[in-house]
Amino acid sequence: MGVLKEIIINFFKEPFTELHPFVKKKPKERFRGRILYEADRCIGCRLCEKYCPVKAVDFHEKGRIDFDMGKCIYCGLCRDVCPVKCIHYTHAFEYASSNKEKLRKNLV
């Protein structure tokens, strides 16, 4: 009888979940979303590529980095080791894709 009572009570309550695609939530201040790379500030030290634990950063030449968002684990090491702080995180997080090549992005 207790279960039936809970069902009836919860039937008339507001849902606990949110309608994500229709109701957008703002991420917290320290949220790590899409990478923002400032190519003009890059000095070409390659520390971002060296310290990335999953090898998501491919450094080609000064000012050109390919960043594989499908591999990235958002640890922040690339940002932390950059001596000129040209790598930042944004609050963008909705970029899912079924095609892996669309996740690989040249961040120039």
Gaussian input, Z-matrix of N, CA and C with variables (Angstrom, degrees):
# hf/3-21g

backbone

0 1
 N
 C     1     B1
 C     2     B2     1     A1
 N     3     B3     2     A2     1     D1
 C     4     B4     3     A3     2     D2
 C     5     B5     4     A4     3     D3
 N     6     B6     5     A5     4     D4
 C     7     B7     6     A6     5     D5
 C     8     B8     7     A7     6     D6
 N     9     B9     8     A8     7     D7
 C    10    B10     9     A9     8     D8
 C    11    B11    10    A10     9     D9
 N    12    B12    11    A11    10    D10
 C    13    B13    12    A12    11    D11
 C    14    B14    13    A13    12    D12
 N    15    B15    14    A14    13    D13
 C    16    B16    15    A15    14    D14
 C    17    B17    16    A16    15    D15
 N    18    B18    17    A17    16    D16
 C    19    B19    18    A18    17    D17
 C    20    B20    19    A19    18    D18
 N    21    B21    20    A20    19    D19
 C    22    B22    21    A21    20    D20
 C    23    B23    22    A22    21    D21
 N    24    B24    23    A23    22    D22
 C    25    B25    24    A24    23    D23
 C    26    B26    25    A25    24    D24
 N    27    B27    26    A26    25    D25
 C    28    B28    27    A27    26    D26
 C    29    B29    28    A28    27    D27
 N    30    B30    29    A29    28    D28
 C    31    B31    30    A30    29    D29
 C    32    B32    31    A31    30    D30
 N    33    B33    32    A32    31    D31
 C    34    B34    33    A33    32    D32
 C    35    B35    34    A34    33    D33
 N    36    B36    35    A35    34    D34
 C    37    B37    36    A36    35    D35
 C    38    B38    37    A37    36    D36
 N    39    B39    38    A38    37    D37
 C    40    B40    39    A39    38    D38
 C    41    B41    40    A40    39    D39
 N    42    B42    41    A41    40    D40
 C    43    B43    42    A42    41    D41
 C    44    B44    43    A43    42    D42
 N    45    B45    44    A44    43    D43
 C    46    B46    45    A45    44    D44
 C    47    B47    46    A46    45    D45
 N    48    B48    47    A47    46    D46
 C    49    B49    48    A48    47    D47
 C    50    B50    49    A49    48    D48
 N    51    B51    50    A50    49    D49
 C    52    B52    51    A51    50    D50
 C    53    B53    52    A52    51    D51
 N    54    B54    53    A53    52    D52
 C    55    B55    54    A54    53    D53
 C    56    B56    55    A55    54    D54
 N    57    B57    56    A56    55    D55
 C    58    B58    57    A57    56    D56
 C    59    B59    58    A58    57    D57
 N    60    B60    59    A59    58    D58
 C    61    B61    60    A60    59    D59
 C    62    B62    61    A61    60    D60
 N    63    B63    62    A62    61    D61
 C    64    B64    63    A63    62    D62
 C    65    B65    64    A64    63    D63
 N    66    B66    65    A65    64    D64
 C    67    B67    66    A66    65    D65
 C    68    B68    67    A67    66    D66
 N    69    B69    68    A68    67    D67
 C    70    B70    69    A69    68    D68
 C    71    B71    70    A70    69    D69
 N    72    B72    71    A71    70    D70
 C    73    B73    72    A72    71    D71
 C    74    B74    73    A73    72    D72
 N    75    B75    74    A74    73    D73
 C    76    B76    75    A75    74    D74
 C    77    B77    76    A76    75    D75
 N    78    B78    77    A77    76    D76
 C    79    B79    78    A78    77    D77
 C    80    B80    79    A79    78    D78
 N    81    B81    80    A80    79    D79
 C    82    B82    81    A81    80    D80
 C    83    B83    82    A82    81    D81
 N    84    B84    83    A83    82    D82
 C    85    B85    84    A84    83    D83
 C    86    B86    85    A85    84    D84
 N    87    B87    86    A86    85    D85
 C    88    B88    87    A87    86    D86
 C    89    B89    88    A88    87    D87
 N    90    B90    89    A89    88    D88
 C    91    B91    90    A90    89    D89
 C    92    B92    91    A91    90    D90
 N    93    B93    92    A92    91    D91
 C    94    B94    93    A93    92    D92
 C    95    B95    94    A94    93    D93
 N    96    B96    95    A95    94    D94
 C    97    B97    96    A96    95    D95
 C    98    B98    97    A97    96    D96
 N    99    B99    98    A98    97    D97
 C   100   B100    99    A99    98    D98
 C   101   B101   100   A100    99    D99
 N   102   B102   101   A101   100   D100
 C   103   B103   102   A102   101   D101
 C   104   B104   103   A103   102   D102
 N   105   B105   104   A104   103   D103
 C   106   B106   105   A105   104   D104
 C   107   B107   106   A106   105   D105
 N   108   B108   107   A107   106   D106
 C   109   B109   108   A108   107   D107
 C   110   B110   109   A109   108   D108
 N   111   B111   110   A110   109   D109
 C   112   B112   111   A111   110   D110
 C   113   B113   112   A112   111   D111
 N   114   B114   113   A113   112   D112
 C   115   B115   114   A114   113   D113
 C   116   B116   115   A115   114   D114
 N   117   B117   116   A116   115   D115
 C   118   B118   117   A117   116   D116
 C   119   B119   118   A118   117   D117
 N   120   B120   119   A119   118   D118
 C   121   B121   120   A120   119   D119
 C   122   B122   121   A121   120   D120
 N   123   B123   122   A122   121   D121
 C   124   B124   123   A123   122   D122
 C   125   B125   124   A124   123   D123
 N   126   B126   125   A125   124   D124
 C   127   B127   126   A126   125   D125
 C   128   B128   127   A127   126   D126
 N   129   B129   128   A128   127   D127
 C   130   B130   129   A129   128   D128
 C   131   B131   130   A130   129   D129
 N   132   B132   131   A131   130   D130
 C   133   B133   132   A132   131   D131
 C   134   B134   133   A133   132   D132
 N   135   B135   134   A134   133   D133
 C   136   B136   135   A135   134   D134
 C   137   B137   136   A136   135   D135
 N   138   B138   137   A137   136   D136
 C   139   B139   138   A138   137   D137
 C   140   B140   139   A139   138   D138
 N   141   B141   140   A140   139   D139
 C   142   B142   141   A141   140   D140
 C   143   B143   142   A142   141   D141
 N   144   B144   143   A143   142   D142
 C   145   B145   144   A144   143   D143
 C   146   B146   145   A145   144   D144
 N   147   B147   146   A146   145   D145
 C   148   B148   147   A147   146   D146
 C   149   B149   148   A148   147   D147
 N   150   B150   149   A149   148   D148
 C   151   B151   150   A150   149   D149
 C   152   B152   151   A151   150   D150
 N   153   B153   152   A152   151   D151
 C   154   B154   153   A153   152   D152
 C   155   B155   154   A154   153   D153
 N   156   B156   155   A155   154   D154
 C   157   B157   156   A156   155   D155
 C   158   B158   157   A157   156   D156
 N   159   B159   158   A158   157   D157
 C   160   B160   159   A159   158   D158
 C   161   B161   160   A160   159   D159
 N   162   B162   161   A161   160   D160
 C   163   B163   162   A162   161   D161
 C   164   B164   163   A163   162   D162
 N   165   B165   164   A164   163   D163
 C   166   B166   165   A165   164   D164
 C   167   B167   166   A166   165   D165
 N   168   B168   167   A167   166   D166
 C   169   B169   168   A168   167   D167
 C   170   B170   169   A169   168   D168
 N   171   B171   170   A170   169   D169
 C   172   B172   171   A171   170   D170
 C   173   B173   172   A172   171   D171
 N   174   B174   173   A173   172   D172
 C   175   B175   174   A174   173   D173
 C   176   B176   175   A175   174   D174
 N   177   B177   176   A176   175   D175
 C   178   B178   177   A177   176   D176
 C   179   B179   178   A178   177   D177
 N   180   B180   179   A179   178   D178
 C   181   B181   180   A180   179   D179
 C   182   B182   181   A181   180   D180
 N   183   B183   182   A182   181   D181
 C   184   B184   183   A183   182   D182
 C   185   B185   184   A184   183   D183
 N   186   B186   185   A185   184   D184
 C   187   B187   186   A186   185   D185
 C   188   B188   187   A187   186   D186
 N   189   B189   188   A188   187   D187
 C   190   B190   189   A189   188   D188
 C   191   B191   190   A190   189   D189
 N   192   B192   191   A191   190   D190
 C   193   B193   192   A192   191   D191
 C   194   B194   193   A193   192   D192
 N   195   B195   194   A194   193   D193
 C   196   B196   195   A195   194   D194
 C   197   B197   196   A196   195   D195
 N   198   B198   197   A197   196   D196
 C   199   B199   198   A198   197   D197
 C   200   B200   199   A199   198   D198
 N   201   B201   200   A200   199   D199
 C   202   B202   201   A201   200   D200
 C   203   B203   202   A202   201   D201
 N   204   B204   203   A203   202   D202
 C   205   B205   204   A204   203   D203
 C   206   B206   205   A205   204   D204
 N   207   B207   206   A206   205   D205
 C   208   B208   207   A207   206   D206
 C   209   B209   208   A208   207   D207
 N   210   B210   209   A209   208   D208
 C   211   B211   210   A210   209   D209
 C   212   B212   211   A211   210   D210
 N   213   B213   212   A212   211   D211
 C   214   B214   213   A213   212   D212
 C   215   B215   214   A214   213   D213
 N   216   B216   215   A215   214   D214
 C   217   B217   216   A216   215   D215
 C   218   B218   217   A217   216   D216
 N   219   B219   218   A218   217   D217
 C   220   B220   219   A219   218   D218
 C   221   B221   220   A220   219   D219
 N   222   B222   221   A221   220   D220
 C   223   B223   222   A222   221   D221
 C   224   B224   223   A223   222   D222
 N   225   B225   224   A224   223   D223
 C   226   B226   225   A225   224   D224
 C   227   B227   226   A226   225   D225
 N   228   B228   227   A227   226   D226
 C   229   B229   228   A228   227   D227
 C   230   B230   229   A229   228   D228
 N   231   B231   230   A230   229   D229
 C   232   B232   231   A231   230   D230
 C   233   B233   232   A232   231   D231
 N   234   B234   233   A233   232   D232
 C   235   B235   234   A234   233   D233
 C   236   B236   235   A235   234   D234
 N   237   B237   236   A236   235   D235
 C   238   B238   237   A237   236   D236
 C   239   B239   238   A238   237   D237
 N   240   B240   239   A239   238   D238
 C   241   B241   240   A240   239   D239
 C   242   B242   241   A241   240   D240
 N   243   B243   242   A242   241   D241
 C   244   B244   243   A243   242   D242
 C   245   B245   244   A244   243   D243
 N   246   B246   245   A245   244   D244
 C   247   B247   246   A246   245   D245
 C   248   B248   247   A247   246   D246
 N   249   B249   248   A248   247   D247
 C   250   B250   249   A249   248   D248
 C   251   B251   250   A250   249   D249
 N   252   B252   251   A251   250   D250
 C   253   B253   252   A252   251   D251
 C   254   B254   253   A253   252   D252
 N   255   B255   254   A254   253   D253
 C   256   B256   255   A255   254   D254
 C   257   B257   256   A256   255   D255
 N   258   B258   257   A257   256   D256
 C   259   B259   258   A258   257   D257
 C   260   B260   259   A259   258   D258
 N   261   B261   260   A260   259   D259
 C   262   B262   261   A261   260   D260
 C   263   B263   262   A262   261   D261
 N   264   B264   263   A263   262   D262
 C   265   B265   264   A264   263   D263
 C   266   B266   265   A265   264   D264
 N   267   B267   266   A266   265   D265
 C   268   B268   267   A267   266   D266
 C   269   B269   268   A268   267   D267
 N   270   B270   269   A269   268   D268
 C   271   B271   270   A270   269   D269
 C   272   B272   271   A271   270   D270
 N   273   B273   272   A272   271   D271
 C   274   B274   273   A273   272   D272
 C   275   B275   274   A274   273   D273
 N   276   B276   275   A275   274   D274
 C   277   B277   276   A276   275   D275
 C   278   B278   277   A277   276   D276
 N   279   B279   278   A278   277   D277
 C   280   B280   279   A279   278   D278
 C   281   B281   280   A280   279   D279
 N   282   B282   281   A281   280   D280
 C   283   B283   282   A282   281   D281
 C   284   B284   283   A283   282   D282
 N   285   B285   284   A284   283   D283
 C   286   B286   285   A285   284   D284
 C   287   B287   286   A286   285   D285
 N   288   B288   287   A287   286   D286
 C   289   B289   288   A288   287   D287
 C   290   B290   289   A289   288   D288
 N   291   B291   290   A290   289   D289
 C   292   B292   291   A291   290   D290
 C   293   B293   292   A292   291   D291
 N   294   B294   293   A293   292   D292
 C   295   B295   294   A294   293   D293
 C   296   B296   295   A295   294   D294
 N   297   B297   296   A296   295   D295
 C   298   B298   297   A297   296   D296
 C   299   B299   298   A298   297   D297
 N   300   B300   299   A299   298   D298
 C   301   B301   300   A300   299   D299
 C   302   B302   301   A301   300   D300
 N   303   B303   302   A302   301   D301
 C   304   B304   303   A303   302   D302
 C   305   B305   304   A304   303   D303
 N   306   B306   305   A305   304   D304
 C   307   B307   306   A306   305   D305
 C   308   B308   307   A307   306   D306
 N   309   B309   308   A308   307   D307
 C   310   B310   309   A309   308   D308
 C   311   B311   310   A310   309   D309
 N   312   B312   311   A311   310   D310
 C   313   B313   312   A312   311   D311
 C   314   B314   313   A313   312   D312
 N   315   B315   314   A314   313   D313
 C   316   B316   315   A315   314   D314
 C   317   B317   316   A316   315   D315
 N   318   B318   317   A317   316   D316
 C   319   B319   318   A318   317   D317
 C   320   B320   319   A319   318   D318
 N   321   B321   320   A320   319   D319
 C   322   B322   321   A321   320   D320
 C   323   B323   322   A322   321   D321

   B1=1.4457
   B2=1.5285
   B3=1.3693
   B4=1.4599
   B5=1.5218
   B6=1.3361
   B7=1.4548
   B8=1.5173
   B9=1.3019
   B10=1.4575
   B11=1.5262
   B12=1.3138
   B13=1.4628
   B14=1.5331
   B15=1.3549
   B16=1.4663
   B17=1.5294
   B18=1.3147
   B19=1.4680
   B20=1.5243
   B21=1.3028
   B22=1.4668
   B23=1.5268
   B24=1.3309
   B25=1.4713
   B26=1.5270
   B27=1.3346
   B28=1.4609
   B29=1.5220
   B30=1.3106
   B31=1.4550
   B32=1.5284
   B33=1.3057
   B34=1.4618
   B35=1.5346
   B36=1.3206
   B37=1.4604
   B38=1.5212
   B39=1.3374
   B40=1.4564
   B41=1.5320
   B42=1.3290
   B43=1.4682
   B44=1.5255
   B45=1.3160
   B46=1.4564
   B47=1.5239
   B48=1.3258
   B49=1.4623
   B50=1.5222
   B51=1.3353
   B52=1.4578
   B53=1.5155
   B54=1.2946
   B55=1.4572
   B56=1.5267
   B57=1.3486
   B58=1.4562
   B59=1.5230
   B60=1.2914
   B61=1.4685
   B62=1.5337
   B63=1.3134
   B64=1.4606
   B65=1.5194
   B66=1.3139
   B67=1.4658
   B68=1.5227
   B69=1.3385
   B70=1.4597
   B71=1.5216
   B72=1.3300
   B73=1.4578
   B74=1.5175
   B75=1.3128
   B76=1.4485
   B77=1.5275
   B78=1.3443
   B79=1.4698
   B80=1.5334
   B81=1.3100
   B82=1.4596
   B83=1.5278
   B84=1.3154
   B85=1.4621
   B86=1.5315
   B87=1.3211
   B88=1.4608
   B89=1.5267
   B90=1.3161
   B91=1.4591
   B92=1.5282
   B93=1.3159
   B94=1.4571
   B95=1.5196
   B96=1.3142
   B97=1.4625
   B98=1.5159
   B99=1.3150
   B100=1.4627
   B101=1.5276
   B102=1.3260
   B103=1.4666
   B104=1.5244
   B105=1.3212
   B106=1.4606
   B107=1.5241
   B108=1.3180
   B109=1.4642
   B110=1.5174
   B111=1.3242
   B112=1.4733
   B113=1.5225
   B114=1.3264
   B115=1.4656
   B116=1.5213
   B117=1.3164
   B118=1.4635
   B119=1.5330
   B120=1.3195
   B121=1.4650
   B122=1.5255
   B123=1.3298
   B124=1.4648
   B125=1.5287
   B126=1.3487
   B127=1.4637
   B128=1.5220
   B129=1.3188
   B130=1.4631
   B131=1.5148
   B132=1.3136
   B133=1.4726
   B134=1.5302
   B135=1.3114
   B136=1.4698
   B137=1.5254
   B138=1.3120
   B139=1.4612
   B140=1.5272
   B141=1.3204
   B142=1.4635
   B143=1.5216
   B144=1.3113
   B145=1.4665
   B146=1.5334
   B147=1.3215
   B148=1.4557
   B149=1.5262
   B150=1.3295
   B151=1.4631
   B152=1.5216
   B153=1.3153
   B154=1.4653
   B155=1.5285
   B156=1.3381
   B157=1.4691
   B158=1.5214
   B159=1.3235
   B160=1.4713
   B161=1.5297
   B162=1.3195
   B163=1.4747
   B164=1.5251
   B165=1.3162
   B166=1.4640
   B167=1.5214
   B168=1.3261
   B169=1.4668
   B170=1.5170
   B171=1.3419
   B172=1.4641
   B173=1.5135
   B174=1.3049
   B175=1.4613
   B176=1.5220
   B177=1.3286
   B178=1.4598
   B179=1.5204
   B180=1.2885
   B181=1.4618
   B182=1.5191
   B183=1.3062
   B184=1.4643
   B185=1.5306
   B186=1.3179
   B187=1.4533
   B188=1.5080
   B189=1.3266
   B190=1.4658
   B191=1.5242
   B192=1.3260
   B193=1.4540
   B194=1.5234
   B195=1.3332
   B196=1.4626
   B197=1.5191
   B198=1.3103
   B199=1.4546
   B200=1.5144
   B201=1.3279
   B202=1.4601
   B203=1.5322
   B204=1.3290
   B205=1.4610
   B206=1.5283
   B207=1.3237
   B208=1.4534
   B209=1.5237
   B210=1.3246
   B211=1.4632
   B212=1.5223
   B213=1.2981
   B214=1.4649
   B215=1.5328
   B216=1.3300
   B217=1.4615
   B218=1.5269
   B219=1.3338
   B220=1.4691
   B221=1.5274
   B222=1.3352
   B223=1.4658
   B224=1.5232
   B225=1.3189
   B226=1.4558
   B227=1.5201
   B228=1.3284
   B229=1.4593
   B230=1.5218
   B231=1.3130
   B232=1.4686
   B233=1.5238
   B234=1.3030
   B235=1.4626
   B236=1.5207
   B237=1.3240
   B238=1.4591
   B239=1.5220
   B240=1.3408
   B241=1.4621
   B242=1.5218
   B243=1.3064
   B244=1.4640
   B245=1.5298
   B246=1.3384
   B247=1.4635
   B248=1.5294
   B249=1.3302
   B250=1.4673
   B251=1.5218
   B252=1.3411
   B253=1.4741
   B254=1.5328
   B255=1.3353
   B256=1.4678
   B257=1.5286
   B258=1.3370
   B259=1.4683
   B260=1.5169
   B261=1.3322
   B262=1.4614
   B263=1.5261
   B264=1.3134
   B265=1.4609
   B266=1.5245
   B267=1.3323
   B268=1.4653
   B269=1.5278
   B270=1.3122
   B271=1.4616
   B272=1.5246
   B273=1.3352
   B274=1.4681
   B275=1.5263
   B276=1.3104
   B277=1.4599
   B278=1.5134
   B279=1.2922
   B280=1.4666
   B281=1.5241
   B282=1.3119
   B283=1.4529
   B284=1.5231
   B285=1.3065
   B286=1.4640
   B287=1.5245
   B288=1.3257
   B289=1.4528
   B290=1.5234
   B291=1.3163
   B292=1.4654
   B293=1.5231
   B294=1.3266
   B295=1.4563
   B296=1.5290
   B297=1.3354
   B298=1.4637
   B299=1.5226
   B300=1.3206
   B301=1.4627
   B302=1.5375
   B303=1.3170
   B304=1.4625
   B305=1.5293
   B306=1.3313
   B307=1.4544
   B308=1.5142
   B309=1.3162
   B310=1.4598
   B311=1.5146
   B312=1.3030
   B313=1.4615
   B314=1.5041
   B315=1.3282
   B316=1.4503
   B317=1.5333
   B318=1.2876
   B319=1.4677
   B320=1.5152
   B321=1.3226
   B322=1.4642
   B323=1.4982
   A1=111.49
   A2=115.93
   A3=120.42
   A4=112.39
   A5=116.79
   A6=120.86
   A7=110.59
   A8=117.17
   A9=121.62
   A10=110.86
   A11=116.81
   A12=121.38
   A13=110.31
   A14=117.93
   A15=122.11
   A16=110.73
   A17=116.17
   A18=120.16
   A19=110.12
   A20=117.52
   A21=121.24
   A22=110.95
   A23=117.39
   A24=120.69
   A25=110.74
   A26=117.98
   A27=121.68
   A28=113.02
   A29=117.51
   A30=120.50
   A31=111.66
   A32=117.56
   A33=121.29
   A34=113.19
   A35=118.87
   A36=122.28
   A37=110.46
   A38=115.40
   A39=121.24
   A40=108.58
   A41=118.22
   A42=119.21
   A43=111.22
   A44=116.47
   A45=121.80
   A46=111.23
   A47=117.18
   A48=121.57
   A49=110.25
   A50=114.84
   A51=120.69
   A52=109.97
   A53=116.46
   A54=122.38
   A55=108.58
   A56=117.16
   A57=121.97
   A58=116.16
   A59=121.20
   A60=116.45
   A61=113.08
   A62=116.81
   A63=119.80
   A64=112.45
   A65=117.47
   A66=122.37
   A67=107.27
   A68=116.32
   A69=121.15
   A70=110.40
   A71=115.88
   A72=121.46
   A73=108.73
   A74=116.27
   A75=120.24
   A76=108.10
   A77=117.41
   A78=119.62
   A79=111.51
   A80=115.34
   A81=121.19
   A82=110.04
   A83=117.14
   A84=122.46
   A85=112.25
   A86=118.19
   A87=121.33
   A88=112.96
   A89=118.01
   A90=122.34
   A91=110.28
   A92=117.01
   A93=122.15
   A94=109.54
   A95=116.45
   A96=121.63
   A97=110.58
   A98=116.23
   A99=122.08
   A100=110.43
   A101=115.51
   A102=122.75
   A103=109.98
   A104=115.97
   A105=122.98
   A106=106.74
   A107=116.73
   A108=122.14
   A109=109.24
   A110=116.34
   A111=122.05
   A112=108.07
   A113=116.24
   A114=121.83
   A115=112.50
   A116=118.54
   A117=120.36
   A118=112.23
   A119=118.52
   A120=121.81
   A121=112.69
   A122=117.86
   A123=122.41
   A124=110.44
   A125=116.73
   A126=121.49
   A127=111.84
   A128=117.78
   A129=122.14
   A130=114.76
   A131=118.78
   A132=121.65
   A133=113.21
   A134=118.04
   A135=125.78
   A136=113.96
   A137=118.62
   A138=120.81
   A139=111.64
   A140=116.60
   A141=119.67
   A142=110.73
   A143=116.47
   A144=121.08
   A145=111.15
   A146=116.92
   A147=121.49
   A148=112.34
   A149=117.55
   A150=121.06
   A151=114.58
   A152=118.90
   A153=120.43
   A154=109.45
   A155=118.81
   A156=120.40
   A157=114.28
   A158=118.55
   A159=120.66
   A160=112.14
   A161=116.69
   A162=122.97
   A163=111.99
   A164=116.21
   A165=121.21
   A166=111.99
   A167=117.72
   A168=122.18
   A169=109.00
   A170=116.47
   A171=122.57
   A172=107.71
   A173=116.50
   A174=122.23
   A175=108.06
   A176=117.29
   A177=120.85
   A178=111.64
   A179=117.01
   A180=122.69
   A181=107.03
   A182=116.38
   A183=118.61
   A184=109.92
   A185=115.58
   A186=120.28
   A187=114.66
   A188=118.95
   A189=120.19
   A190=109.81
   A191=116.09
   A192=122.71
   A193=108.35
   A194=115.68
   A195=121.04
   A196=106.80
   A197=115.77
   A198=121.03
   A199=108.52
   A200=117.44
   A201=122.47
   A202=109.36
   A203=116.31
   A204=121.57
   A205=111.83
   A206=117.68
   A207=121.23
   A208=112.79
   A209=116.95
   A210=121.70
   A211=112.45
   A212=117.33
   A213=122.51
   A214=111.75
   A215=116.05
   A216=121.19
   A217=110.93
   A218=117.18
   A219=124.06
   A220=112.80
   A221=115.72
   A222=120.02
   A223=111.46
   A224=118.43
   A225=121.88
   A226=114.39
   A227=118.75
   A228=119.60
   A229=112.14
   A230=118.38
   A231=120.91
   A232=110.26
   A233=116.88
   A234=122.01
   A235=111.32
   A236=116.87
   A237=120.88
   A238=113.40
   A239=118.39
   A240=120.11
   A241=113.21
   A242=118.22
   A243=120.92
   A244=109.91
   A245=118.15
   A246=120.00
   A247=113.86
   A248=117.89
   A249=120.05
   A250=112.59
   A251=116.87
   A252=123.15
   A253=112.49
   A254=115.67
   A255=119.32
   A256=112.37
   A257=117.86
   A258=122.40
   A259=108.23
   A260=116.18
   A261=121.89
   A262=109.53
   A263=116.21
   A264=121.81
   A265=109.46
   A266=115.94
   A267=121.03
   A268=107.68
   A269=116.57
   A270=121.15
   A271=112.45
   A272=117.35
   A273=121.13
   A274=109.59
   A275=117.07
   A276=119.97
   A277=113.25
   A278=119.22
   A279=121.63
   A280=109.94
   A281=115.83
   A282=119.78
   A283=111.17
   A284=116.60
   A285=121.99
   A286=110.00
   A287=114.71
   A288=120.14
   A289=109.09
   A290=116.12
   A291=120.37
   A292=110.71
   A293=117.20
   A294=122.69
   A295=109.19
   A296=117.57
   A297=121.17
   A298=112.92
   A299=117.52
   A300=120.00
   A301=112.02
   A302=117.07
   A303=119.59
   A304=111.58
   A305=117.56
   A306=121.12
   A307=112.41
   A308=117.13
   A309=121.34
   A310=107.69
   A311=116.23
   A312=119.28
   A313=110.99
   A314=115.96
   A315=121.36
   A316=106.13
   A317=115.93
   A318=120.08
   A319=113.46
   A320=118.65
   A321=120.70
   A322=109.33
   D1=-29.67
   D2=-178.87
   D3=-65.35
   D4=-35.89
   D5=-179.38
   D6=-68.24
   D7=-42.73
   D8=178.85
   D9=-61.64
   D10=-38.56
   D11=178.15
   D12=-63.73
   D13=-42.45
   D14=179.22
   D15=-64.48
   D16=-39.92
   D17=179.58
   D18=-62.29
   D19=-45.36
   D20=-178.58
   D21=-66.14
   D22=-41.54
   D23=178.96
   D24=-63.90
   D25=-46.69
   D26=-177.31
   D27=-73.22
   D28=-19.90
   D29=179.23
   D30=-64.20
   D31=-30.77
   D32=-176.76
   D33=-99.06
   D34=0.48
   D35=177.82
   D36=-85.54
   D37=160.33
   D38=174.25
   D39=-68.30
   D40=147.07
   D41=178.38
   D42=-67.58
   D43=146.46
   D44=179.95
   D45=-79.42
   D46=-31.74
   D47=-178.37
   D48=-76.59
   D49=163.29
   D50=179.15
   D51=-113.06
   D52=155.63
   D53=179.30
   D54=-87.55
   D55=83.51
   D56=-169.68
   D57=-52.36
   D58=-54.71
   D59=-175.76
   D60=-64.20
   D61=-24.79
   D62=-175.93
   D63=-96.21
   D64=-30.85
   D65=178.79
   D66=-114.86
   D67=110.49
   D68=-177.68
   D69=-88.65
   D70=136.05
   D71=174.56
   D72=-103.56
   D73=140.45
   D74=176.97
   D75=-82.86
   D76=130.19
   D77=179.50
   D78=-66.83
   D79=160.68
   D80=177.10
   D81=-66.43
   D82=164.24
   D83=-176.02
   D84=-60.04
   D85=-39.16
   D86=-176.38
   D87=-91.82
   D88=16.04
   D89=-179.23
   D90=-65.20
   D91=139.54
   D92=178.17
   D93=-105.67
   D94=103.09
   D95=-179.98
   D96=-108.03
   D97=-142.86
   D98=-178.69
   D99=-59.82
   D100=147.41
   D101=-179.02
   D102=-80.14
   D103=136.79
   D104=171.70
   D105=-113.57
   D106=122.62
   D107=-175.96
   D108=-118.80
   D109=127.18
   D110=178.92
   D111=-100.23
   D112=97.23
   D113=-175.02
   D114=-65.52
   D115=-31.98
   D116=-177.41
   D117=-69.58
   D118=-21.66
   D119=179.11
   D120=-92.06
   D121=-12.36
   D122=-176.09
   D123=-66.12
   D124=135.00
   D125=179.00
   D126=-104.38
   D127=-1.05
   D128=176.05
   D129=76.66
   D130=31.70
   D131=-177.96
   D132=-77.89
   D133=-18.92
   D134=177.87
   D135=66.25
   D136=17.29
   D137=178.30
   D138=-67.65
   D139=-33.03
   D140=178.81
   D141=-61.38
   D142=-42.13
   D143=178.91
   D144=-69.07
   D145=-39.42
   D146=-177.20
   D147=-67.28
   D148=-40.23
   D149=-173.91
   D150=-91.59
   D151=-5.91
   D152=179.34
   D153=-68.45
   D154=117.62
   D155=-175.20
   D156=-69.86
   D157=-21.61
   D158=-178.51
   D159=-111.46
   D160=8.33
   D161=178.94
   D162=56.43
   D163=46.52
   D164=178.40
   D165=-86.33
   D166=-9.23
   D167=-178.28
   D168=-106.79
   D169=124.82
   D170=174.08
   D171=-115.51
   D172=114.43
   D173=-178.97
   D174=-96.15
   D175=121.74
   D176=-177.70
   D177=-99.19
   D178=-50.58
   D179=178.84
   D180=-158.80
   D181=171.95
   D182=-178.25
   D183=-58.73
   D184=120.74
   D185=178.86
   D186=92.82
   D187=3.56
   D188=178.37
   D189=-134.35
   D190=111.53
   D191=179.36
   D192=-126.42
   D193=132.43
   D194=170.09
   D195=-98.56
   D196=130.04
   D197=-176.95
   D198=-122.23
   D199=119.93
   D200=-177.75
   D201=-91.53
   D202=100.46
   D203=-177.30
   D204=-68.61
   D205=-20.10
   D206=177.18
   D207=-73.01
   D208=-27.72
   D209=178.08
   D210=-90.52
   D211=-27.45
   D212=-171.89
   D213=-58.81
   D214=135.83
   D215=176.64
   D216=-108.37
   D217=8.62
   D218=175.10
   D219=55.31
   D220=42.52
   D221=-179.56
   D222=-78.94
   D223=-26.52
   D224=177.92
   D225=90.28
   D226=4.94
   D227=-179.55
   D228=-65.58
   D229=-37.37
   D230=179.12
   D231=-60.88
   D232=-40.63
   D233=179.06
   D234=-70.36
   D235=-41.32
   D236=-175.96
   D237=-69.15
   D238=-35.59
   D239=-176.42
   D240=-86.45
   D241=-10.86
   D242=-178.84
   D243=-66.71
   D244=118.83
   D245=-176.96
   D246=-70.41
   D247=-25.41
   D248=-179.62
   D249=-105.30
   D250=4.60
   D251=176.69
   D252=53.65
   D253=53.39
   D254=178.93
   D255=-97.85
   D256=3.31
   D257=177.47
   D258=-114.71
   D259=126.05
   D260=-178.72
   D261=-133.23
   D262=160.22
   D263=172.84
   D264=-101.69
   D265=143.34
   D266=174.66
   D267=-106.99
   D268=179.87
   D269=177.75
   D270=-94.78
   D271=6.63
   D272=178.98
   D273=-75.23
   D274=129.08
   D275=-179.55
   D276=-137.15
   D277=-4.33
   D278=-178.31
   D279=-98.26
   D280=85.01
   D281=177.62
   D282=-143.52
   D283=43.38
   D284=179.28
   D285=-72.05
   D286=148.05
   D287=179.81
   D288=-153.98
   D289=149.31
   D290=175.51
   D291=-88.24
   D292=-9.21
   D293=179.62
   D294=-103.66
   D295=117.67
   D296=-177.39
   D297=-64.87
   D298=-29.91
   D299=-179.58
   D300=-67.14
   D301=-27.02
   D302=177.44
   D303=-71.96
   D304=-22.07
   D305=177.89
   D306=-82.05
   D307=-19.46
   D308=177.19
   D309=-83.68
   D310=119.98
   D311=-171.33
   D312=-131.09
   D313=135.19
   D314=172.11
   D315=-83.95
   D316=119.40
   D317=-172.77
   D318=-93.90
   D319=34.17
   D320=176.96
   D321=-82.94

